[in-house]
Amino acid sequence: AFAVVFQAAGLSWTLSSEAVGYDAVNYGLWYDDLQLARLALRHVDIARRLKVRKIVLGECGHAHKALTVVADRLLTGERNIPRESSLVTLEKIVRSGKLDLEPRRNAFPVTLHDPCNIVRSMGIVAPQRRILKMIAPGFREMAPSGVWNYCCGGGSGFAILSGHNFAEWRNLVSSRKKFRQILDAFHNEARETPKSVCAPCSNCKGAIRDVIAFYGGEERSRLYYGGLVELVVNAMAQIPKPLISFGGEPSWA
């Protein structure tokens, strides 16, 4: 989806094919300060050799935290290459008018989950909301929202831990409050109406996907999930088929 948007907007962009260069999560963040520094410096070295003007961080809370909030302590002087959240980049593109957007393609009810590492840690609250107000007529806020939004329960890699009974614990305890919050955001909608949770973070998507499945949210309330950039592409007039579907039903229906 990012490739589609960047190409349509006429951006000059690239991805590194080096073993370290494509992954900004930087697990050194959790176990070793020295390894964290090595990886952050490696990213900057690769970026400089590719002659990029800035590094854009995709929909990943850990990448945002590792390469901006924490790496800021390391990347000083000539190593301080600009790093920008993809939410900020997407807003610039959407507001630039370079994309031919048809908001009616996202007419289904949409609510927004705020990833902890992007919103609570970095204070990036407004760009994603301005985008949704431009491309999703059915957008409504959760309560509370922004920096007060409830955690999905999938942070720090919890979303992908599945050993023993960890997944069951996550869905019964750490993600349960988030599921209740999602249901409350759609309380005025009929059960048969497809509803989408926009989660602009990979781990958050995983946690929300699992808790929806655990409580039968798709079957009982027609709940679905996805990222922000998919909603942007879904609204692009030049896309001949919907990018988003609800249980096999095209979202444009």
Legacy VTK file of the C-alpha trace (Angstrom):
# vtk DataFile Version 3.0
C-alpha trace
ASCII
DATASET POLYDATA
POINTS 253 float
0.000 0.000 0.000
2.842 2.412 0.766
4.412 1.601 -2.603
1.131 2.432 -4.372
0.802 5.769 -2.540
4.451 6.779 -2.974
4.407 5.969 -6.691
1.129 7.816 -7.264
2.467 10.859 -5.383
5.650 10.913 -7.481
8.035 10.370 -4.580
11.590 9.231 -5.128
11.908 6.419 -2.597
13.744 3.178 -1.967
14.067 0.269 0.440
17.366 -1.173 1.575
18.034 -4.788 0.599
20.742 -5.199 3.244
20.160 -7.651 6.082
19.790 -4.929 8.717
18.555 -2.049 6.596
14.955 -3.128 6.081
14.073 -3.711 9.728
13.843 -0.713 12.045
12.334 -2.570 15.006
15.794 -2.987 16.605
15.325 -5.665 19.242
18.504 -4.420 20.904
16.089 -1.921 22.465
14.943 -4.633 24.903
18.097 -6.569 25.701
21.323 -4.655 25.062
22.182 -0.965 24.781
25.342 -1.693 22.794
23.420 -3.770 20.248
20.783 -1.018 20.028
23.519 1.506 19.186
25.129 -0.793 16.613
21.826 -1.296 14.782
20.832 2.377 14.859
24.218 3.436 13.479
23.987 0.721 10.832
20.613 2.103 9.683
22.054 5.588 9.345
25.116 4.307 7.507
22.902 2.489 4.994
20.668 5.539 4.577
23.643 7.796 3.906
25.037 5.411 1.301
21.637 5.334 -0.399
21.752 9.170 -0.357
18.249 9.526 1.089
17.128 12.856 2.478
15.118 11.257 5.269
14.074 7.905 6.691
10.314 7.285 6.770
9.177 4.868 9.477
6.314 2.564 8.498
3.275 1.573 10.551
5.292 0.057 13.385
5.354 1.425 16.926
8.618 -0.304 17.814
10.374 1.194 14.804
9.172 4.658 15.820
10.423 4.158 19.371
13.760 2.576 18.444
14.872 4.855 15.617
13.514 8.172 16.895
12.755 8.396 20.615
15.708 6.253 21.745
18.141 6.641 18.824
17.960 10.428 19.182
20.444 10.002 22.047
22.899 8.361 19.650
22.426 10.043 16.296
24.122 13.394 16.759
26.059 15.621 14.421
26.373 14.324 10.859
24.669 11.077 11.900
21.441 12.926 12.731
19.671 12.081 9.477
16.015 13.240 9.517
13.555 10.520 10.532
9.821 10.960 9.970
6.725 9.003 10.917
4.809 7.593 7.964
1.680 9.156 9.493
3.219 12.583 8.952
4.368 11.615 5.441
0.919 10.287 4.536
-0.775 13.458 5.740
1.526 15.589 3.566
0.681 13.444 0.539
-3.076 13.390 1.178
-3.224 17.151 1.750
-1.019 17.892 -1.275
-3.778 16.981 -3.722
-1.472 14.608 -5.634
-3.874 11.716 -5.074
-7.320 11.589 -6.664
-9.353 10.523 -3.638
-12.981 9.420 -3.432
-13.925 9.358 0.288
-17.243 7.598 -0.475
-15.198 4.440 -1.080
-14.527 4.427 2.685
-18.131 5.133 3.665
-18.253 2.252 6.170
-17.913 3.000 9.928
-14.254 3.460 10.964
-12.717 4.057 14.375
-9.074 4.730 15.249
-6.777 2.908 17.640
-3.831 4.973 18.945
-0.604 2.902 19.140
1.221 3.561 22.412
4.725 4.020 20.980
3.576 6.418 18.262
0.947 8.416 20.122
1.634 8.154 23.852
5.418 8.085 23.524
5.885 10.533 20.629
2.761 12.701 20.763
1.782 12.065 17.126
-1.975 12.534 17.535
-3.330 14.837 14.829
-1.976 13.665 11.414
-3.844 10.353 11.354
-7.064 12.076 12.389
-6.794 14.740 9.728
-6.279 11.997 7.136
-9.302 10.004 8.300
-11.515 13.087 8.281
-10.553 13.598 4.631
-10.942 10.009 3.418
-13.429 8.265 5.736
-16.880 9.877 6.131
-17.814 7.219 8.706
-14.926 8.011 11.059
-15.700 8.253 14.772
-13.433 8.449 17.826
-13.045 5.909 20.574
-13.511 7.133 24.125
-11.008 7.956 25.507
-8.815 8.746 22.506
-5.390 10.140 21.644
-2.783 9.805 24.387
-5.529 8.465 26.687
-6.581 5.669 24.332
-6.413 2.176 25.840
-3.482 -0.071 24.950
-4.329 -2.982 22.648
-2.372 -5.342 24.885
0.081 -6.245 22.135
2.941 -3.901 22.948
6.572 -4.956 23.504
6.104 -7.909 21.179
3.238 -9.409 23.214
1.117 -9.533 20.047
3.306 -12.256 18.545
3.962 -14.337 21.686
1.903 -17.522 21.515
3.680 -20.075 23.696
1.843 -21.931 26.465
-1.364 -20.027 27.359
0.026 -16.552 26.653
-2.383 -15.795 23.793
-5.361 -16.767 25.943
-4.110 -14.573 28.806
-3.624 -11.653 26.412
-7.159 -11.897 25.062
-8.775 -12.457 28.460
-6.796 -9.797 30.312
-4.598 -7.318 28.450
-6.705 -6.899 25.277
-10.167 -7.251 26.802
-10.551 -3.560 27.697
-9.577 -2.582 24.147
-12.215 -4.912 22.705
-14.874 -3.338 24.924
-13.732 0.111 23.769
-14.044 -0.942 20.120
-17.568 -2.260 20.654
-18.559 0.981 22.409
-17.293 3.044 19.464
-19.751 1.220 17.192
-22.682 0.928 19.605
-25.015 2.885 17.300
-24.312 0.647 14.291
-26.371 -2.379 13.308
-24.667 -5.730 13.857
-24.866 -6.605 10.168
-22.998 -3.399 9.149
-19.270 -3.990 8.433
-17.069 -1.923 10.774
-13.337 -1.282 10.592
-10.745 -0.607 13.312
-7.868 1.443 11.895
-4.658 0.419 13.701
-1.556 2.121 12.208
0.905 -0.260 13.885
1.774 -3.839 12.976
1.746 -5.261 16.520
-1.503 -3.447 17.279
-3.041 -5.000 14.172
-1.987 -8.429 15.409
-3.410 -7.914 18.887
-6.698 -6.478 17.554
-6.962 -9.275 14.967
-6.563 -11.880 17.714
-8.996 -10.331 20.180
-11.639 -9.931 17.445
-11.213 -13.611 16.572
-11.173 -14.693 20.235
-14.553 -13.081 20.980
-16.084 -13.868 17.594
-16.241 -10.186 16.655
-16.407 -10.799 12.904
-19.233 -13.321 13.119
-21.228 -11.568 15.841
-20.633 -7.870 15.049
-18.912 -7.792 11.630
-15.744 -6.249 13.059
-12.627 -5.988 10.873
-9.227 -4.348 11.213
-6.524 -2.758 9.049
-3.996 0.027 8.770
-4.252 3.675 7.787
-2.365 3.425 4.493
-4.781 0.737 3.261
-7.669 3.157 3.766
-5.803 5.780 1.726
-5.280 3.344 -1.163
-8.868 2.102 -0.893
-10.031 5.687 -1.531
-7.789 6.284 -4.570
-9.850 6.772 -7.735
-7.239 5.111 -9.974
-7.518 1.792 -8.079
-9.912 -0.382 -10.143
-10.787 -2.820 -7.330
-11.248 -2.302 -3.587
-8.132 -3.011 -1.547
-10.288 -3.738 1.523
-12.873 -6.490 1.777
-15.179 -7.583 4.582
-15.386 -11.357 4.728
-15.078 -11.573 0.963
-17.479 -8.684 0.353
-15.813 -5.714 -1.409
-15.745 -2.666 0.852
-17.143 -0.457 -1.927
-20.395 -2.432 -1.807
LINES 1 254
253 0 1 2 3 4 5 6 7 8 9 10 11 12 13 14 15 16 17 18 19 20 21 22 23 24 25 26 27 28 29 30 31 32 33 34 35 36 37 38 39 40 41 42 43 44 45 46 47 48 49 50 51 52 53 54 55 56 57 58 59 60 61 62 63 64 65 66 67 68 69 70 71 72 73 74 75 76 77 78 79 80 81 82 83 84 85 86 87 88 89 90 91 92 93 94 95 96 97 98 99 100 101 102 103 104 105 106 107 108 109 110 111 112 113 114 115 116 117 118 119 120 121 122 123 124 125 126 127 128 129 130 131 132 133 134 135 136 137 138 139 140 141 142 143 144 145 146 147 148 149 150 151 152 153 154 155 156 157 158 159 160 161 162 163 164 165 166 167 168 169 170 171 172 173 174 175 176 177 178 179 180 181 182 183 184 185 186 187 188 189 190 191 192 193 194 195 196 197 198 199 200 201 202 203 204 205 206 207 208 209 210 211 212 213 214 215 216 217 218 219 220 221 222 223 224 225 226 227 228 229 230 231 232 233 234 235 236 237 238 239 240 241 242 243 244 245 246 247 248 249 250 251 252
